[in-house]
Amino acid sequence: MEEVIAVAIGVLTASGVWLILRPRTYQVIMGLCLLSYGVNLFIFSMGSLFIGKEPIIKDGVTQDLLHYTDPLPQALVLTAIVISFAMTALFLVVLLASRGLTGTDHVDGRERDE
């Protein structure tokens, strides 16, 4: 399972970086989204992936790390999802305003002379 998560993180991060380096603003926004998904998966995987374990203390269960999972990465990922959603919405508004002003969606505001 760890190999699948590691490959998924690598593919998302590599795809995000490749799209960030593209000349169109929509591709840059999609690259930032993919990069944030890769980082979220990385943070979530650092919190020791357990199935069926409680994230908070429960009565009747011994209080050691064998019976609980760490809730901090889950909270960090949830916060990062909200922030990346707001960032994407802001970038889309800036993209639409820039396209309206310049007439192109090129990153520097003008097309390359071919």
Protein Blocks (a to p, Z undefined) as FASTA:
>chain_A
ZZmmmmmmmmmmmmmmmmmmpmbfklmmmmmmmmmmmmmmmmmmmnopaehiafbdcehi
acdfklpccfklmmmmmmmmmmmmmmmmmmmmmmmmmmmmnopacfnopacdZZ
